[in-house]
Amino acid sequence: MKMRRRYLLLLAFLPLFVNGQTLTGMSGLLNIPSADMQADGTFIMGVNYLPKINLPSSIGYYNTENYYFNLTFLPFLEVAYKLTLIKTSESVNQDRSASFRLQLLKEKSFLPGLTVGVHDFHTTSGSGGNQFFEANYVVMTKHFKLTSTDLGITTGYGTNIILKKSTFVGLFGGLSVSPGFCKPLKFLGEYDCKGVNMGGSLLLFKHLYLFSMAQRLRYFAGGIAYRIYL
């Protein structure tokens, strides 16, 4: 009985639905975005461990980290500022990038949510040479209830028409499963235009978000974030 009470007490501190953060610092599954939005007034700060396959060849081939600040200040608008550690022959620098997402359609009973987004959309170099993580995409997400389990299906398309070095080019998609016995837990799988990723996430005490993944089913990646509701 004591163990059961402790379990119920833990669940009391956990929300019924979790919107996750990706390696990019924006809402989504593992590496890909979704059409889901954070609640209005959500502020998130986090750090991610990135395996070397996330870096373009122009800046090297090594494991690194990024950290970010994310704010949803309207029900349909999310913005983020991300810094990625970049090594040079003499020192370690930080690549700075800004991103935003705009939800065009909110998910309804029979209709998916629809969101457009842009990553790393601005540079001060004048030539675009340091926009290493740029992307532009449109994505849809629909959730289904299977008894007490939540199944989310996401599909999207990224182009390089506007941003020529987009990290998402072509179709991408994924699944999220939140089991009924523990809604804050998610099992995640996706295809991110380059390969398959598998992992999971957990939100503890409404504020602490953890996730880990096997990127390309081979490389470990993961992150931790803290969120508050303004």
C-alpha positions in Angstrom: 0.0 0.0 0.0 2.9 2.4 0.8 4.4 1.9 -2.6 1.1 2.4 -4.3 0.6 5.7 -2.4 4.0 6.9 -3.4 3.2 6.1 -7.0 -0.1 8.0 -6.9 1.6 10.9 -5.2 4.2 11.0 -8.1 1.5 11.0 -10.7 -0.2 13.9 -8.9 2.8 16.1 -9.7 2.7 15.1 -13.4 0.6 16.7 -16.1 -1.8 14.7 -18.3 -0.2 15.7 -21.6 3.4 16.4 -22.5 4.6 18.5 -25.5 8.3 17.6 -26.0 11.4 19.5 -27.0 13.7 18.3 -29.8 17.4 18.5 -30.4 16.7 21.8 -32.2 15.2 23.5 -29.0 11.7 23.7 -30.6 8.6 21.6 -29.9 8.4 18.2 -31.6 9.4 14.6 -31.3 13.1 13.8 -31.2 14.7 15.7 -34.1 11.7 16.6 -36.2 9.1 19.2 -35.4 5.4 18.5 -34.8 2.3 20.7 -35.1 1.7 20.6 -31.4 2.3 23.9 -29.5 3.2 24.5 -25.9 0.7 26.2 -23.7 0.5 30.0 -23.9 3.1 31.6 -21.6 5.5 28.6 -21.4 9.1 29.4 -21.0 11.7 26.7 -21.5 15.5 26.6 -21.1 17.4 23.5 -21.9 20.7 21.8 -23.0 21.2 19.0 -25.5 24.1 16.6 -26.2 24.6 16.3 -30.0 26.4 13.5 -31.7 28.7 14.5 -34.6 26.2 13.6 -37.3 24.3 16.8 -36.5 27.1 19.1 -37.6 27.7 20.1 -41.3 31.0 19.1 -42.7 32.0 22.7 -43.1 32.4 23.1 -39.3 33.9 19.7 -38.5 32.9 16.2 -37.3 32.8 16.0 -33.5 30.3 15.6 -30.7 29.1 18.8 -29.2 26.3 20.5 -27.2 23.7 23.2 -27.6 21.6 25.2 -25.2 18.5 27.2 -25.8 15.7 29.5 -24.6 12.2 29.0 -25.8 9.0 31.0 -25.3 5.4 30.5 -26.4 3.8 33.9 -25.7 0.7 33.5 -27.8 -1.3 30.2 -28.3 -0.1 30.0 -31.9 3.5 31.4 -31.8 6.7 29.9 -30.5 10.1 31.5 -30.7 13.6 30.1 -29.6 17.2 31.3 -29.4 19.8 28.5 -29.6 23.6 28.5 -29.1 25.7 25.6 -30.4 29.3 25.0 -29.3 31.6 25.1 -32.3 35.3 24.1 -32.2 38.0 25.8 -34.1 41.8 25.1 -34.1 42.3 27.8 -31.5 39.2 28.0 -29.3 35.5 27.0 -28.8 32.9 29.5 -30.2 29.2 29.6 -30.2 26.9 29.6 -33.2 23.8 31.6 -32.5 20.5 30.9 -34.3 16.9 32.1 -33.9 13.8 30.1 -34.8 10.0 30.5 -34.8 6.9 28.4 -35.4 3.4 29.5 -36.3 0.4 27.3 -35.8 -2.0 27.9 -38.7 -4.7 25.4 -37.7 -5.4 24.0 -34.2 -6.1 20.3 -34.0 -9.9 19.5 -34.1 -11.9 16.4 -33.6 -11.5 15.3 -37.3 -8.7 17.6 -38.4 -5.0 17.6 -37.7 -3.1 20.6 -36.4 -1.0 22.5 -39.0 2.2 24.4 -38.2 4.9 26.2 -40.3 8.3 26.9 -39.0 11.7 28.4 -39.8 15.0 27.6 -38.1 18.2 29.8 -38.2 16.6 32.3 -40.4 18.9 35.3 -39.9 22.6 35.8 -40.2 24.8 38.9 -39.8 27.5 37.6 -42.2 25.7 38.9 -45.2 26.4 35.7 -47.3 24.5 33.2 -45.2 27.7 31.3 -44.6 27.1 30.7 -40.9 23.5 29.5 -41.1 24.5 26.0 -40.2 21.1 24.8 -38.9 18.6 26.5 -41.2 15.3 24.8 -42.1 11.8 25.7 -43.3 8.9 23.3 -43.1 5.2 22.6 -42.8 4.0 19.9 -40.5 0.7 18.2 -39.4 -0.1 16.3 -36.3 -3.2 14.3 -35.2 -3.8 12.5 -31.9 -5.9 9.5 -31.4 -7.2 7.9 -28.2 -6.7 4.1 -28.0 -8.6 3.3 -24.8 -6.4 5.3 -22.3 -3.3 5.5 -24.6 -2.6 8.6 -26.7 -1.2 8.0 -30.2 0.2 11.0 -32.1 0.9 10.8 -35.8 3.1 13.5 -37.4 4.0 14.1 -41.0 5.7 17.1 -42.6 7.7 18.4 -45.5 10.8 20.5 -45.6 12.2 22.4 -48.6 15.4 24.2 -49.5 13.6 26.8 -51.8 13.9 29.6 -49.3 16.8 28.5 -47.1 19.2 26.6 -49.5 21.0 24.6 -46.8 17.9 23.3 -45.1 18.4 20.4 -42.6 14.9 19.0 -43.5 14.5 18.4 -47.3 11.7 16.1 -48.3 9.1 14.1 -46.3 9.6 13.5 -42.6 7.3 11.9 -40.0 7.0 10.0 -36.7 4.8 8.5 -34.0 4.5 9.3 -30.3 2.8 6.9 -27.8 1.8 8.0 -24.3 0.7 4.9 -22.3 -2.4 5.3 -20.2 -0.7 4.2 -17.0 1.8 7.1 -17.2 0.8 10.0 -19.5 4.0 12.0 -18.9 6.0 9.1 -20.5 6.3 9.1 -24.3 7.8 6.5 -26.6 9.0 8.2 -29.8 10.0 7.1 -33.3 10.6 9.2 -36.4 12.2 9.5 -39.8 13.9 12.9 -40.2 14.6 13.0 -43.9 18.1 11.4 -43.3 17.4 8.4 -41.1 15.4 6.7 -38.4 15.6 7.8 -34.7 14.1 6.0 -31.7 13.8 7.2 -28.1 11.6 8.4 -25.3 10.8 11.4 -23.0 9.5 12.1 -19.5 8.2 15.2 -17.8 8.7 15.2 -14.0 6.9 17.4 -11.5 5.4 19.6 -14.3 8.8 21.3 -14.9 11.7 19.0 -15.6 11.8 17.5 -19.0 14.2 14.6 -20.0 14.7 12.8 -23.3 17.1 10.4 -24.9 17.4 8.8 -28.3 19.3 6.5 -30.6 19.9 8.8 -33.6 20.2 6.7 -36.8 19.6 3.8 -34.4 23.3 4.2 -33.5 24.4 7.5 -31.9 23.3 8.5 -28.5 21.7 12.0 -28.1 19.6 13.5 -25.4 18.7 16.6 -23.4 17.3 18.1 -20.3 15.1 21.1 -20.0 13.3 23.1 -17.3 10.0 24.8 -18.1 7.9 27.3 -16.2 4.5 28.7 -16.9 4.3 32.5 -16.9 
